[in-house]
């Protein structure tokens, strides 16, 4: 498969690029909500606008009222979100939660997907139970209680947890904490008694929560997939999220690179544009190459995921690891080439570094995924 977009995808990219540049721009969204100390960290009006364009239901099947598109198309939107640092619940709601709900019952899909498609609902996903991403271990427990379950435990760094109308929670219904089997996914509504949130603002100004479940009563209809058989659904959710996070990371890298190149064309030193200095030209050329390689890896992962390939899991980790390196290089080079002014809040380049830091940790950093690549390759 060619590692570029076809005609329809190019049209979507043009639409997403124009919309995010106009409505999702840094002054209008990120700085606005950050400076107001917004408890959600994003604008609900923008979310509704994204719904009007069909973005929120891009991965939802046509039978459920969505666009029925794939991860290549979702990645196009995510890349523009990253490029403009647009705060939105697209990754958690329209990619992660939507992927989980695709494995849910018809009743559960009918309960939650219409709100996602209309932009009236925001979803979150609660997986991690520590400072680092380690989905292999799930200690949060869901014990049988009558016709339902009682959910107890704690989840950390739940992005948009306090804003979510529903949280997809991975819990243990049998076995020990490190067992692969015995996992069940639940759709927990926001008004569930016994659920509490400790909100924290992350380095990139997005909002997350440490969420505690204290004997939360859930009926049997809240189960996504099969009881004790949730690991397959969780793995599918994680693959989609990792590829999506990598696509957003490419956008962050491209946004930082474009800003830096523009600065090199404008800033003068010793009576010359600094972009004329060969040392900076070499660094810029190297950065461009790294970002393009990372983007190609992401498109390949998206295509394999859409095709249902067995190699999609491996390529998702390749993409996540490669983008972490490329985006990290882009933001560091950006700050350095801007000089001292790049360290100030006055210039947006520092905001790209903050977003990159948060995004690298989300669903596993470069070291985690480099190790997964080795393991999946037989090492």
C-alpha positions in Angstrom: 0.0 0.0 0.0 1.3 3.5 -0.8 2.3 5.6 2.2 0.3 8.6 1.1 -3.3 9.6 1.1 -5.8 8.9 -1.7 -8.0 11.6 -3.2 -10.8 11.3 -0.7 -8.3 11.3 2.2 -6.6 14.3 0.8 -9.9 16.2 0.7 -10.5 15.3 4.4 -7.0 16.5 5.2 -7.7 19.8 3.5 -11.0 20.2 5.5 -9.4 19.3 8.8 -6.4 21.5 8.2 -8.5 24.6 7.4 -10.9 24.0 10.3 -8.2 23.4 13.0 -6.1 26.3 11.8 -9.1 28.6 12.0 -11.2 27.3 14.9 -8.6 25.2 16.8 -5.7 27.7 16.8 -3.5 28.1 19.9 -4.7 31.6 20.9 -8.4 30.7 20.4 -8.3 27.3 22.2 -5.2 26.2 24.1 -4.2 29.6 25.5 -7.8 30.7 26.0 -8.9 27.7 28.1 -5.5 27.5 29.9 -5.5 31.1 31.0 -9.1 30.8 32.2 -8.2 27.8 34.3 -11.0 25.8 32.6 -11.9 22.7 34.6 -12.4 20.7 31.4 -9.3 22.0 29.6 -11.2 22.2 26.2 -14.1 24.0 24.6 -17.4 22.2 24.3 -18.4 24.5 21.4 -15.5 23.4 19.4 -16.4 19.8 20.1 -19.9 20.4 18.8 -18.4 22.0 15.6 -16.3 18.9 15.1 -19.5 16.8 15.4 -21.1 18.9 12.7 -18.3 18.0 10.4 -18.7 14.4 11.2 -15.3 14.1 13.0 -16.6 12.8 16.3 -18.2 9.7 14.7 -15.4 9.0 12.2 -14.7 5.5 13.6 -18.4 4.7 14.4 -20.0 2.3 12.0 -22.6 3.5 9.6 -25.2 1.2 11.2 -24.8 3.2 14.4 -25.0 6.6 12.7 -21.3 7.2 12.2 -19.1 7.7 9.1 -17.7 4.2 9.2 -14.2 5.4 8.2 -10.9 4.0 9.3 -7.8 4.8 11.4 -6.1 6.5 8.4 -9.0 9.1 8.4 -9.0 9.4 12.1 -5.3 10.0 12.0 -5.7 12.8 9.5 -7.9 14.7 12.1 -5.5 13.8 14.9 -2.5 15.1 13.0 -4.2 18.5 12.6 -5.2 18.5 16.2 -1.5 18.0 17.1 -0.3 20.5 14.6 -2.4 23.2 16.2 -2.2 21.9 19.8 -6.0 21.9 19.8 -7.4 20.7 23.2 -10.2 18.3 22.5 -11.5 14.9 23.7 -11.2 13.4 20.2 -8.5 10.8 21.0 -10.1 9.6 24.2 -13.7 9.7 22.9 -13.7 9.2 19.2 -10.8 6.7 19.0 -10.3 4.9 22.3 -13.9 4.8 23.7 -15.4 4.4 20.2 -13.2 1.4 19.6 -14.2 -0.2 22.8 -17.9 0.5 22.2 -17.6 -1.2 18.8 -17.4 -4.5 20.7 -20.4 -3.6 23.0 -23.9 -4.8 22.9 -26.5 -3.1 20.6 -28.2 -1.6 23.7 -24.9 -0.2 25.1 -24.0 1.3 21.7 -27.5 2.9 21.4 -27.1 4.4 24.9 -23.8 6.1 24.3 -22.9 6.5 20.6 -25.6 9.0 19.6 -24.2 11.5 22.2 -20.7 11.0 20.8 -21.8 11.5 17.2 -23.8 14.7 18.1 -21.0 16.1 20.1 -23.1 16.2 23.3 -21.0 13.5 25.1 -17.4 13.1 26.1 -15.9 9.8 27.0 -12.7 8.7 28.9 -10.8 5.5 29.3 -9.4 4.3 32.6 -6.6 1.7 32.3 -3.4 2.6 34.1 -2.9 2.2 37.9 0.4 3.9 38.4 2.8 6.6 37.1 3.8 4.6 34.0 1.7 2.8 31.4 1.6 -0.9 32.3 -1.7 -2.4 31.0 -0.4 -5.9 31.6 -1.2 -5.4 35.3 -4.8 -4.8 36.3 -5.6 -4.7 40.0 -8.9 -2.8 40.0 -11.5 -5.4 40.8 -15.1 -6.0 39.8 -16.8 -8.6 41.9 -20.1 -10.3 41.1 -23.0 -8.8 43.0 -26.5 -10.1 42.2 -27.1 -9.6 38.5 -24.3 -7.1 38.3 -20.9 -6.1 39.7 -19.3 -4.0 42.5 -16.3 -2.1 41.1 -13.5 -1.2 43.5 -10.0 0.3 43.0 -8.2 3.2 41.6 -7.1 4.4 38.1 -4.5 7.1 37.5 -4.2 9.8 34.9 -7.6 9.3 33.4 -7.6 12.0 30.6 -10.9 14.0 30.8 -12.1 11.8 33.6 -14.0 14.5 35.4 -15.6 15.8 32.2 -16.6 12.4 30.8 -20.2 11.3 30.5 -19.0 7.7 30.6 -15.7 6.1 31.4 -14.5 2.8 29.9 -12.8 0.9 32.8 -10.6 -2.1 32.6 -11.2 -4.2 35.8 -10.2 -7.7 37.0 -13.1 -10.1 37.4 -10.9 -13.2 38.0 -7.3 -14.3 38.5 -4.3 -12.4 39.8 -3.2 -8.9 39.0 -0.7 -9.9 36.3 -2.8 -12.5 34.6 -3.6 -11.9 30.9 -7.1 -13.4 31.3 -9.7 -12.4 33.7 -10.1 -8.8 32.5 -13.5 -7.3 31.8 -14.3 -3.8 30.4 -17.2 -1.8 31.8 -19.0 1.4 30.7 -19.3 3.4 33.9 -21.7 6.4 33.7 -20.7 9.7 35.2 -23.3 9.6 37.9 -22.3 6.3 39.3 -22.5 6.4 43.1 -19.1 5.7 44.7 -16.9 7.1 41.9 -14.8 10.1 42.8 -12.2 12.2 41.0 -9.1 14.0 42.1 -8.4 16.3 39.2 -4.9 17.3 38.1 -3.7 19.6 35.3 -1.0 18.0 33.2 2.1 19.7 31.9 0.4 20.6 28.6 -2.6 22.1 30.4 -4.9 19.2 29.7 -7.0 17.8 32.5 -6.8 14.3 34.0 -8.0 12.6 37.2 -7.0 10.0 39.7 -10.3 8.2 39.8 -11.4 6.1 42.8 -14.1 3.4 42.6 -15.6 2.6 46.0 -18.0 -0.3 45.6 -19.6 1.2 42.5 -22.7 -0.8 41.6 -22.9 -1.7 37.9 -25.6 -3.8 36.3 -24.7 -6.6 33.9 -25.6 -4.4 30.9 -22.5 -2.2 31.6 -20.2 -5.0 30.4 -18.4 -4.4 27.1 -17.7 -7.7 25.4 -17.5 -10.8 27.5 -16.9 -11.2 31.2 -13.3 -12.4 31.8 -12.7 -12.0 28.0 -11.9 -8.3 27.9 -8.2 -8.6 27.2 -8.9 -8.9 23.5 -11.1 -5.7 23.5 -8.5 -3.9 25.7 -5.7 -4.8 23.2 -7.8 -3.6 20.3 -8.5 -0.3 22.2 -4.8 0.1 23.0 -3.7 -0.5 19.4 -6.2 2.2 18.1 -5.1 4.6 20.9 -1.4 4.1 20.3 -1.7 4.7 16.5 -3.9 7.7 17.2 -1.5 9.2 19.7 1.3 8.6 17.2 -0.7 10.5 14.5 -1.2 13.4 16.9 2.5 13.3 17.7 3.4 13.7 14.1 1.2 16.8 14.0 3.0 18.1 17.1 6.3 17.5 15.3 5.2 19.1 12.1 3.8 22.1 13.9 7.0 22.7 15.8 9.1 22.2 12.7 7.0 24.6 10.6 7.2 27.2 13.3 10.9 26.8 13.5 11.5 27.0 9.8 9.4 30.2 9.6 11.5 31.6 12.4 14.8 30.8 10.6 13.4 32.7 7.6 12.7 35.8 9.7 15.3 36.1 12.4 18.4 38.0 11.6 21.8 37.7 13.4 25.1 39.4 12.4 23.1 41.1 9.6 22.0 37.8 8.0 18.9 35.6 8.2 19.9 32.7 10.6 18.3 30.3 8.0 21.3 31.1 5.8 23.8 29.5 8.2 24.7 26.1 6.9 24.8 24.5 10.4 21.1 25.4 11.0 20.2 24.3 7.4 21.7 20.8 8.1 19.8 20.5 11.4 16.6 21.6 9.7 17.1 19.1 6.9 17.8 16.3 9.3 14.7 17.2 11.3 12.5 17.1 8.2 13.8 13.6 7.3 13.0 12.3 10.7 9.5 13.7 10.8 8.7 12.3 7.4 10.0 8.8 8.4 7.8 9.0 11.5 4.8 10.0 9.5 5.3 7.1 7.1 5.5 4.7 10.0 2.2 6.0 11.3 0.4 5.7 8.0 1.7 2.1 7.6 0.4 1.3 11.1 -3.0 2.9 10.3 -3.3 0.9 7.1 -2.4 -2.4 8.8 -4.9 -1.7 11.5 -7.7 -0.9 9.0 -6.8 -4.1 7.1 -7.0 -6.2 10.3 -3.4 -7.4 9.8 -1.7 -9.5 12.4 1.3 -7.1 12.1 -0.8 -4.1 13.2 0.2 -4.5 16.9 3.9 -4.6 16.1 3.6 -1.6 13.7 1.6 0.4 16.3 4.5 0.2 18.7 7.0 1.0 16.0 5.1 4.1 15.1 4.6 5.2 18.8 8.3 4.7 19.5 9.5 6.4 16.3 7.2 9.4 16.7 8.3 9.9 20.3 11.9 10.2 19.0 11.0 12.4 16.1 8.7 14.7 17.9 11.1 15.0 20.8 13.8 16.1 18.4 11.4 18.6 16.7 10.5 20.4 19.9 14.0 20.4 21.3 15.4 21.8 18.0 12.6 24.3 17.9 13.3 25.7 21.3 17.1 25.8 20.7 16.8 27.5 17.3 14.5 30.1 18.7 17.2 30.9 21.3 16.4 32.4 24.6 12.9 33.6 23.5 12.0 29.9 22.9 12.0 29.4 26.7 9.4 32.0 27.3 5.6 31.7 27.4 5.4 34.5 24.9 6.3 32.2 22.0 4.3 29.1 21.2 7.2 26.8 20.6 7.4 25.9 24.2 3.8 24.8 24.2 4.8 22.2 21.6 7.4 20.8 23.9 4.9 20.5 26.8 2.4 18.7 24.6 5.0 16.4 23.3 6.0 15.5 26.9 2.5 14.6 27.9 1.8 12.7 24.6 5.0 10.6 24.8 3.8 9.2 28.2 0.3 8.5 27.0 -0.2 4.8 26.4 3.5 4.1 26.7 6.7 6.0 26.1 9.5 5.2 23.6 11.2 2.8 25.9 8.0 0.8 26.6 7.3 0.5 22.9 10.9 -0.3 21.8 10.8 -3.2 24.3 7.4 -4.3 22.8 8.9 -4.3 19.3 11.7 -6.5 20.5 9.4 -8.9 22.3 6.9 -9.1 19.4 9.9 -9.7 17.0 11.0 -12.7 19.1 13.8 -11.2 21.2 
